[in-house]
Amino acid sequence: MNVNPGGKQVRMRSTFFGPNNTFQSMVFPSNHPIFPNQPKGMKQILIERGLWYNGLIGHCQLCKLKIDDITRTDCCMHKILSLEEDFKSQKSQLQEEIEKRGHICIFYPKYHCELNYIEMYWGAAKRYTRENCNYTWSSLQKTVPEALDSISLITIRKFARKS
């Protein structure tokens, strides 16, 4: 989210904040004289919430470096908004769409492929391919689907329990 309105920034969804569940649109209305249908920016969001004060910067150096300090609550616009309850509890659009269709959405930790059993499945499929392919394009086109089908459901479930 940019400091100022407009420009290239994602269009965030409207939200409700505060003890009275006050509605807040993250986009200016279509009849706004300067920024019709444009994203608001952090400064405008903070002004509307009564959290703005002069001299506030967009991102402080400590936040950019991801240095976490629980005593720092109003060093920059980014930090103030990140501590707002509606911003903290907002799910991603992907997660909302998955849950809306009745499924459970589980995100694995980044950079820890050993926790994801699909990696063990791919490893077994690659091993089958290495052992049964002469590495021509036609052979790969034939062997890769066979490799994926060669791993039994019981084995896949063992991978899932192991991860």
HUUR-V194757 format. One record per residue. RES is the residue in three letters. SS is DSSP state (alpha for helix, beta for strand, coil for the rest). D_CENTER is the distance of its C-alpha to the mean C-alpha in Angstrom with 1 decimal. Layout:
BEGIN
<<RES	SS	D_CENTER> <RES	SS	D_CENTER>>
END
This chain:
BEGIN
<<MET	coil	14.1> <ASN	coil	17.6> <VAL	coil	20.5> <ASN	coil	22.7> <PRO	coil	22.4> <GLY	coil	22.2> <GLY	coil	21.4> <LYS	coil	18.5> <GLN	coil	15.4> <VAL	coil	12.8> <ARG	coil	14.4> <MET	coil	12.8> <ARG	coil	14.2> <SER	coil	17.2> <THR	beta	17.4> <PHE	beta	20.1> <PHE	beta	20.9> <GLY	coil	23.8> <PRO	coil	26.5> <ASN	coil	27.7> <ASN	coil	24.4> <THR	beta	25.0> <PHE	beta	23.3> <GLN	beta	21.5> <SER	coil	20.6> <MET	coil	18.2> <VAL	beta	20.4> <PHE	coil	24.1> <PRO	coil	26.5> <SER	coil	28.3> <ASN	coil	31.5> <HIS	coil	30.3> <PRO	coil	32.9> <ILE	coil	30.8> <PHE	coil	27.1> <PRO	coil	27.3> <ASN	coil	24.0> <GLN	coil	22.2> <PRO	beta	19.1> <LYS	coil	20.6> <GLY	coil	19.2> <MET	alpha	19.0> <LYS	alpha	22.8> <GLN	alpha	23.5> <ILE	alpha	20.9> <LEU	alpha	22.6> <ILE	alpha	26.0> <GLU	alpha	25.5> <ARG	alpha	24.5> <GLY	coil	27.5> <LEU	coil	25.6> <TRP	coil	26.6> <TYR	coil	29.4> <ASN	coil	31.0> <GLY	coil	30.1> <LEU	coil	26.4> <ILE	coil	24.4> <GLY	coil	20.8> <HIS	coil	19.6> <CYS	coil	22.1> <GLN	alpha	22.7> <LEU	alpha	21.8> <CYS	alpha	18.3> <LYS	alpha	17.9> <LEU	coil	19.2> <LYS	coil	16.9> <ILE	coil	20.2> <ASP	coil	19.6> <ASP	coil	22.6> <ILE	coil	22.8> <THR	coil	25.8> <ARG	coil	24.0> <THR	coil	22.8> <ASP	coil	23.8> <CYS	coil	23.9> <CYS	coil	21.8> <MET	alpha	20.0> <HIS	alpha	16.6> <LYS	alpha	17.7> <ILE	alpha	19.4> <LEU	alpha	16.5> <SER	alpha	14.2> <LEU	coil	17.0> <GLU	coil	17.4> <GLU	alpha	17.0> <ASP	alpha	15.4> <PHE	alpha	12.6> <LYS	alpha	12.2> <SER	coil	12.4> <GLN	coil	10.1> <LYS	coil	8.1> <SER	coil	5.6> <GLN	alpha	8.3> <LEU	alpha	8.1> <GLN	alpha	8.7> <GLU	alpha	11.3> <GLU	alpha	13.0> <ILE	alpha	13.4> <GLU	alpha	14.8> <LYS	alpha	16.9> <ARG	coil	18.6> <GLY	coil	19.6> <HIS	coil	17.6> <ILE	coil	15.8> <CYS	coil	12.2> <ILE	coil	12.1> <PHE	coil	9.6> <TYR	coil	12.0> <PRO	coil	11.9> <LYS	coil	11.2> <TYR	coil	14.7> <HIS	coil	16.5> <CYS	alpha	17.6> <GLU	alpha	20.7> <LEU	alpha	18.9> <ASN	coil	18.0> <TYR	alpha	21.2> <ILE	alpha	20.4> <GLU	alpha	21.3> <MET	alpha	24.7> <TYR	alpha	25.2> <TRP	alpha	24.6> <GLY	alpha	26.9> <ALA	alpha	29.6> <ALA	alpha	29.3> <LYS	alpha	29.7> <ARG	alpha	32.6> <TYR	alpha	34.3> <THR	alpha	33.9> <ARG	alpha	35.4> <GLU	alpha	38.3> <ASN	alpha	39.0> <CYS	coil	38.4> <ASN	coil	40.6> <TYR	coil	37.7> <THR	coil	38.9> <TRP	alpha	36.6> <SER	alpha	38.5> <SER	alpha	38.5> <LEU	alpha	34.7> <GLN	alpha	34.2> <LYS	alpha	36.4> <THR	alpha	35.3> <VAL	alpha	31.5> <PRO	alpha	31.5> <GLU	alpha	34.3> <ALA	alpha	32.3> <LEU	alpha	29.4> <ASP	alpha	32.0> <SER	alpha	34.0> <ILE	coil	31.6> <SER	coil	32.7> <LEU	alpha	30.6> <ILE	alpha	32.2> <THR	alpha	31.0> <ILE	alpha	27.4> <ARG	alpha	27.7> <LYS	alpha	29.2> <PHE	alpha	26.2> <ALA	alpha	23.9> <ARG	alpha	26.2> <LYS	alpha	26.5> <SER	coil	22.8>>
END
